[in-house]
């Protein structure tokens, strides 16, 4: 299934604090290489990492074009009402360059150690559902009053309005989260290496069914993939084949690849991305 969405390519950069300026320069190099977005993982309990939201804000001032995305924001440690206002503020300051990858939570011992609430899987799904409602409310995209078990908005005034409709992309793998993705989210953001081919197909089908049941067009749920592997000139044909197949057969249209090597970023931007776009365009025609 090809949803015929625009192809985009991005980098997945480790927010390492050992050499913070190198981390920032990798984001700047992503833009120079012609990529469309820059993403950072969000693990606030990881002692070797910079804070992701602070890093995204700093990178925003060092770049002009690329979209900026947490991959994915740690919801149990980032209250949704505040996260929504942070995202909206950065979106306005950057002229609409923010999207919001969102995760229900993992590494619960570490989350709990930092004051977050440990949730069972079913609770984490419900908390994410409520969080999306709270964020939509903060952006003026939903009702002012949201009543939930974990999060709520009881007449809170909307804050800064985003410069564009910020997409909420869910890192989802299990059935209930996939259903939630189709029902409420703007994108699906899995890591391809964590799924078999059948799980990928089944996940897409589940999202499509949930979207249709909610009266939504499944094509409006953008499919974004974290994809790993060596980024060398010799590997370009393999990458082109893999990403073209994922686009035409599984509906993915945004690809986020390893961003920790400047040479690899240039391979993505100057060789892989143009070739995939050309191959997909030929098939679509």
C-alpha positions in Angstrom: 0.0 0.0 0.0 1.5 3.3 -1.1 -0.2 6.3 0.5 1.6 8.5 -1.9 2.8 10.9 0.7 5.8 13.2 0.1 9.2 11.5 0.7 11.3 13.0 3.4 14.7 12.0 5.0 16.1 12.8 8.4 18.8 12.0 10.9 18.7 10.2 14.2 21.5 11.9 16.3 22.6 10.7 19.8 22.2 13.7 22.1 25.6 13.0 23.7 26.9 15.4 26.3 30.6 14.4 26.1 31.2 16.8 23.2 28.0 18.9 23.0 29.2 21.1 20.1 29.8 18.0 18.0 26.2 16.9 18.7 25.0 20.3 17.5 27.3 20.3 14.4 25.8 16.9 13.4 22.4 18.6 13.3 23.8 21.5 11.3 25.5 19.1 8.9 22.2 17.3 8.4 20.8 20.5 7.0 23.8 21.1 4.9 23.5 17.6 3.5 19.9 18.4 2.3 18.0 16.4 4.9 14.5 17.4 5.8 14.4 16.7 9.6 16.7 16.2 12.6 15.6 14.0 15.5 17.0 13.2 18.9 16.1 10.4 21.3 14.6 11.5 24.6 15.9 9.6 27.7 16.1 12.2 30.5 17.5 9.6 32.9 20.5 8.8 30.7 23.5 10.5 32.3 25.4 10.7 29.1 22.7 12.6 27.2 21.9 16.3 26.9 18.3 17.2 27.7 16.5 16.7 24.4 14.1 19.7 24.5 16.9 22.1 25.4 19.0 20.6 22.6 16.2 20.9 20.1 15.7 24.6 21.0 19.5 25.3 20.7 19.6 23.5 17.3 16.7 25.5 16.1 18.8 28.7 16.4 21.6 27.1 14.5 19.5 25.9 11.6 17.1 27.5 9.1 15.2 24.8 7.3 15.1 21.3 8.9 12.2 20.2 11.0 13.0 19.3 14.6 11.6 16.2 16.3 12.0 14.4 19.6 12.3 10.7 18.7 10.3 10.1 20.9 9.4 12.5 23.8 9.2 10.6 27.1 5.6 11.3 28.1 5.8 10.1 31.7 8.5 12.7 32.4 7.1 15.5 30.3 3.6 16.5 31.3 1.5 17.0 28.2 0.2 20.5 29.0 3.7 21.8 29.4 5.1 19.8 26.5 2.4 21.1 24.2 3.2 24.7 25.1 6.9 24.1 24.7 6.3 22.6 21.2 4.0 25.4 20.2 6.5 28.1 21.3 9.3 26.5 19.4 7.1 26.0 16.4 6.3 29.7 16.4 10.0 30.7 16.9 11.1 28.5 14.0 8.3 29.3 11.6 6.6 25.9 11.8 9.6 23.5 12.0 8.4 21.3 14.9 6.8 17.9 14.9 6.3 15.8 18.1 7.3 12.2 18.3 5.7 10.8 21.4 6.3 7.6 23.4 4.1 6.1 26.1 7.2 5.2 28.2 9.8 2.5 28.8 12.6 1.9 31.2 10.1 2.3 34.1 12.7 1.9 36.9 14.6 4.9 35.6 11.4 6.9 35.0 10.3 6.1 38.6 13.7 7.1 39.9 13.2 10.6 38.5 9.7 11.0 39.9 7.6 9.6 37.1 4.7 7.3 37.7 5.2 3.7 36.8 2.3 2.5 34.5 1.2 -0.9 33.4 0.9 -1.3 29.6 -2.9 -0.7 29.5 -2.5 2.4 31.7 0.3 3.7 29.5 -2.0 3.5 26.5 -4.8 5.3 28.3 -2.4 8.0 29.6 -1.2 8.6 26.0 -4.8 8.9 24.8 -5.5 11.5 27.5 -2.2 13.3 26.8 -3.1 13.8 23.1 -6.4 15.3 24.2 -4.7 17.7 26.5 -2.2 18.7 23.9 -4.9 19.3 21.3 -6.7 21.4 23.9 -3.6 23.5 24.5 -3.2 24.1 20.8 -6.9 25.0 20.3 -7.5 21.8 18.3 -9.8 20.2 20.9 -12.2 21.0 23.7 -11.0 23.1 26.6 -12.1 20.5 29.1 -10.4 17.1 29.1 -11.2 14.7 32.0 -8.8 11.8 32.4 -7.4 9.4 35.0 -3.8 10.5 34.4 -4.1 13.9 32.6 -6.7 16.5 32.4 -7.4 20.0 31.2 -10.2 21.7 33.2 -10.9 24.9 31.5 -7.2 25.8 31.0 -6.7 28.6 28.6 -5.0 27.7 25.3 -1.4 28.9 25.1 0.7 30.0 22.2 -0.9 28.7 19.0 1.6 26.7 16.8 2.6 28.2 13.5 1.3 25.0 11.8 -0.6 21.9 12.9 2.1 20.1 14.8 2.0 16.4 14.0 1.9 13.9 16.9 3.8 10.8 15.8 3.5 7.8 18.1 6.2 5.2 18.6 3.8 2.3 18.7 4.2 -1.5 18.4 1.4 -3.3 20.4 -2.2 -3.6 19.3 -3.8 -1.0 21.6 -1.1 1.6 20.8 -1.6 0.9 17.1 -5.3 1.4 17.4 -4.7 4.7 19.2 -2.3 5.7 16.4 -5.0 5.2 13.8 -7.7 6.8 15.9 -5.9 10.0 17.1 -2.3 10.4 15.9 -0.9 12.1 12.9 1.9 9.6 12.3 3.3 6.2 13.1 7.0 6.2 14.1 8.4 2.7 14.7 11.9 1.4 14.4 12.0 -1.1 11.6 14.6 -3.3 13.3 12.2 -4.1 16.1 9.6 -5.6 13.8 9.3 -8.5 11.4 7.9 -7.9 7.9 4.6 -9.5 9.0 4.4 -7.3 12.1 5.0 -4.3 9.9 2.2 -5.3 7.5 -0.2 -6.2 10.4 0.6 -2.9 12.1 -0.2 -0.9 9.0 -3.5 -2.8 8.6 -4.4 -2.2 12.2 -3.8 1.5 12.0 -5.8 1.7 8.7 -8.7 -0.1 10.3 -8.7 2.1 13.4 -8.5 5.3 11.2 -11.4 4.2 9.0 -13.5 3.3 12.0 -12.8 6.8 13.4 -13.9 8.4 10.1 -10.3 9.4 9.1 -8.4 8.9 5.9 -5.7 6.3 6.7 -3.4 8.1 4.3 -3.4 11.1 6.6 -1.6 9.0 9.3 2.0 9.5 8.0 4.3 6.4 8.3 7.8 7.4 9.5 10.5 4.8 10.0 13.7 4.7 12.0 16.0 2.6 9.9 19.5 1.6 10.8 22.5 0.2 8.9 25.8 1.2 7.4 25.7 4.5 5.4 28.5 4.0 2.9 28.6 4.7 -0.9 28.9 0.9 -1.4 25.6 0.4 0.4 23.6 2.9 -1.6 22.0 0.4 -4.0 20.8 -1.7 -1.1 19.3 1.3 0.7 17.5 2.5 -2.5 16.0 -0.9 -2.9 14.9 -1.3 0.7 13.4 2.2 1.1 11.7 2.1 -2.3 10.1 -1.2 -1.3 9.0 0.2 2.1 7.4 3.1 0.4 5.5 1.3 -2.3 4.6 -1.8 -0.3 4.3 -0.7 3.3 3.4 3.0 2.9 6.3 4.6 4.7 7.3 8.0 3.4 9.7 9.5 5.9 13.0 7.8 6.8 15.2 8.6 9.7 18.7 7.2 9.5 21.8 7.2 11.7 23.1 10.8 12.1 26.3 10.3 14.2 28.7 10.3 11.2 29.0 13.4 8.9 30.0 11.3 6.0 27.0 9.1 6.4 24.7 12.2 6.5 26.2 13.2 3.1 25.5 9.8 1.7 21.9 10.0 2.7 21.3 13.5 1.5 23.3 13.4 -1.8 22.9 9.7 -2.9 20.3 7.7 -1.1 17.5 10.3 -0.9 17.6 11.5 -4.6 17.8 7.9 -5.8 14.8 6.8 -3.7 12.8 9.8 -4.8 13.5 9.0 -8.4 12.7 5.3 -8.1 9.4 6.0 -6.3 8.4 8.8 -8.7 8.9 6.4 -11.6 6.8 3.7 -10.0 4.0 6.2 -9.1 4.0 7.5 -12.6 
